[in-house]
Amino acid sequence: MASSAHVPVGSTNSILAKIPENELQRFWGLLQAVDFAAGQVLYEPGRPIRYAYLPENGMISLISVMKDGRSIEVGNTGREGVVGGVILLDAKTVDYRHFVHATGRGLRIGADHLREAADVCPELRASILRYLAALMAQSMQGMACNGLHSVQHRCCRWLLMSRDRVGSEELEITHEALALMLGVRRASVSEVLRPLQQQGLVRYSRGKITILDRPGLEAGACECYRIVADRYSQILC
């Protein structure tokens, strides 16, 4: 839900935070504060992109949905990025469902206004394009990971990536939702989480997973987590 309330110039979104304030002021009035509700769908495949969103917290998942109803996460975005940035690549629609995975807040800007803002602030355009390159690296590495690594390795990777996006050790997610993210059966998620909890790496209760031992969880993840994290650091520094 968008708000027309005045928001002071500045943002905890990493893209906006890197733009000098005098440049940010040139387009700040085009941005609207917005709250993200868990489960809220921002885009459906093939529908026109009306807004781009710059999260300040929370997490947005990009989901590929098959005709038979099966689905899997192909990317995610938090305060480090933007959704809908493909507007600057002249895209009119998106290919995947985008929905709010973790409640949060952020800013939104109309498609035409984003193009206008990018024209008056080249650093905004450059920052968004750099982020899109990082997101593409995440998605492509995810393809390799889904095809080559075990569900346990992939689960550890996903929990770590989500922690990085949300900025909290506590992740609000059910077993059903985690199964959807990984593209597996719910029973597979239970089989994976049980030993992780027994080893003291995580604690899970209904609708919540808490990371207790990040280094231990990272040791249990596949190489893909570190590859993507390092790539983000290189591109977005």
N, C-alpha and C positions, 0 to 999 in steps of 0.2 A: 504494500500500500504506500503510495507516494504522499509526501507532505509538502505543503507550500511554505512551511515555517522557515524563517531566516536561519541559515546555517553559516557560521563564521568561516572566512576563507581558510582553507587548510583541510587536510584529510589524512586518515591513517591508511588509506589505500596506497600501496607502494608506488603505483604509477603516478598518482597525483602528488604524493609527498616529495617526489624528486623534481617537480617543476618549480622553478623560482616563483615566489609569491607575486611579483609584478607581472609575470606571464600568466599565472593562474587567474589573476583578477580579470584578465581580458575575456575569459569565457565562464567564470565561476557562476554568473547569473543564469547560465543555461542548464545548470545542474539542479536536480531535485533530490531531497533526502527521501529515502525509501526504506521500509522495513521488509525483511524477508521472512516469510513464515515457512516452517518445515513442511515439505510436500508441495509447495507452490510451484506451478509450472510456469517458467518464464518464456520458453519457446517450444513449439512443436515443429517437427520437420516439415519443410515446404511452406510454412506460414511466413508472411512478411515480417521482417525485423523492424519493429517500431522504436525500440530503445536499446541502448547499450547500458550495461550495469557495471559499476565499479564497487565491489564489496569492500567493506571496512572490517568486517568479521563474518563468521559463518562460512558456509561452503556450498558451492553449486556444482552438481554433477552433470556430466554429459553422458547420456544413455543411448545406446543403439538398441532399438526394439525390432525384433524379427516379426514376420507375418504370423508365426505361430504363437506369439506372445512372449517368447523367451527374450531376455535382455541382458546386457552387460554394460558396465561403465567403461567408457573409452577416454575419459579425461575428467579433471576436476579443477575448480578455480576457487581461490580464497582471496584474502586481502592483498596478495601479491599481483593480482591480475585484473582482467576485464572479461566480461562475456558480451558477445555482440561486436567485438572489435573488428570482425570480418567486414563490417560496414565500410571500413577504409580500404578494403580490397574490392570494392564495388559489388559485394555479395548482397543479394536482396532477401535471401532466406538462409536457414541453417539446415544441416543434414541430420542433426540429432536432437532428441528431447533434452532440454535443459531444465532441471528442477532443483529446488532448494533442498539440500540434504541436511544442513545444519542451520538453525535459526540465526539470523543476524541482521545487520543493517548496512546501508551503503548509499550510493548516489546513482541516479540514472540520468541519461541524456538522450533526447530524441535523435533519430538516425540523421536527419538533415542537420541538426545542431552539432552533432559530433563531427560531421564533415566540415562544418563552418569553424568549429573550434580547432580542428587539426590544421586548417588553412592559416589561422591567425597565430597558432602556436606549434611550430615544427617539432619541438621537443615532445609534445603530446603524441603526435603522429609517430615519431621514432620510438617512443616508449611502448606504445601499443603494438607496433610491428615487432619489436624485440620480444614482447610477451607472447605474441602469436607464434614466434619461432620456438620459444621455450615450450609452449603448449603442444606444438607439433612434435617436438622431441619426446615429450612425455607420452603422447598417444602412440607414437611409433615404437618406443621402447616397450610400452604396454602390450602391443601386438606380439612382440617377440616373447615377452614374459608369459602371456596367456597360453602361448603355444608350446613353450619349452619347460616351464617350471611347475612345480607341484602346487596344489591348493594351499598347503601350509606356508610355503615361501611367498606366494602371492598375497595371502592374507596378512602376513607380517608386513609386507611392502605397503599394502593398502592402509593398514592402521598407522604406519609411520607417516605416509604421505598425508593422510587426513589430519594427523596431529599437527603437521607443518602448516596446513591450510587454516585450520581452526585456531591454532595457537593455544591449545589446551590439552592436558593429559586425559581429560574426560570426553569421550565421544558418545553422543546420543545416537544409538543405532540398535535395531533389533536384529536377531538372527536372520529373519526373513529378508530384511533390507540388505544385510551384508551378503547374503546369498545372491541377491539380485546384482549387487556391485561386482561380485566375482564371477557371475554366470554359472553358479553351481547349485546343487540341491541344498536345502536347509540342513539336512542331516550331515552333509560334508562340513558345514560351518561348525556344527556342534563337535564333530570329531577333531577339528583343528583347534578350537578354542580350549577344549578340555586340557590337553597337555600344556598349553601356554599358561593356563591358570595354575596348574599343578607345579610348574616350574617357577611360579611367582613373577612371570613377565607381565601378566594382565590380570585384572579382576573384572568379571562380568556379572551383571545382574539384569533383571528385566529392562530392556531398552537402553542399557548403558554399558560401555566397555571402558575401563580405566587402565591406562598404561602405567605400570608400576616400575618397570625396568627397561628404559629406552635402549641402553647399550646392549642388553641381552636380547631385546626384540630385534634390534638391527643385526645382531649376529645370526639370528634365525631367519632373516629375510634373504632373498636372492640378491644378486649383484645389481639388479635393476633399480632398487631404491637409491643406492649411492650414485649410480650413473645419472639418473634423472635429477637428483638433488645437486650434484656437481654441475650438471648442464644448466640448471636454473641459476646457480651462482655465477657461472661464466657469462651467461647472456644478460642477466638482469642486474649485474653489479653496477 
